[in-house]
Amino acid sequence: METIVTETTWFAACRVEDVVENGGVCVKYENQQIALFYFTRRNEWYATQNECPHRKQMALSRGLLGSTDDDLKVACPFHKKTFSIRTGECLSGDECSLETFPVKVENGIVYIQVPLNN
């Protein structure tokens, strides 16, 4: 069995205060749009692709945030398809899913880990 190793980098996405409490913003890394979410009450940060895979619209950063049991989710503002922002899994029964990215906060700056383009 072959192991595939992907090189990654952390990029400074924004300052903590640039993100709406319990909301999302769109940040850009090279030619990729990334939806960054902050759950204030939990003090948890998440990042996913911004493109809704259902209809290929760049809209998830403006999606509706919520939770089911302990899973945090975002609903596309246009089609209401819901996705786990932890795993990217579609919670609406469809086969599509989201790419997710690790997030960290250091000294008031939010960083997102992305694969390097080789």
Stockholm file with secondary structure:
# STOCKHOLM 1.0

chainA/1-118         METIVTETTWFAACRVEDVVENGGVCVKYENQQIALFYFTRRNEWYATQNECPHRKQMALSRGLLGSTDDDLKVACPFHKKTFSIRTGECLSGDECSLETFPVKVENGIVYIQVPLNN
#=GR chainA/1-118 SS CCCCCCCEEEEEEEEGGGSCTTEEEEEEETTEEEEEEEETTTTEEEEEESEETTTTEECGGGSEEEEETTEEEEECTTTCCEEETTTCBBSSSCSCBCCEECEEEETTEEEEEEECCC
#=GC SS_cons         CCCCCCCEEEEEEEEGGGSCTTEEEEEEETTEEEEEEEETTTTEEEEEESEETTTTEECGGGSEEEEETTEEEEECTTTCCEEETTTCBBSSSCSCBCCEECEEEETTEEEEEEECCC
//
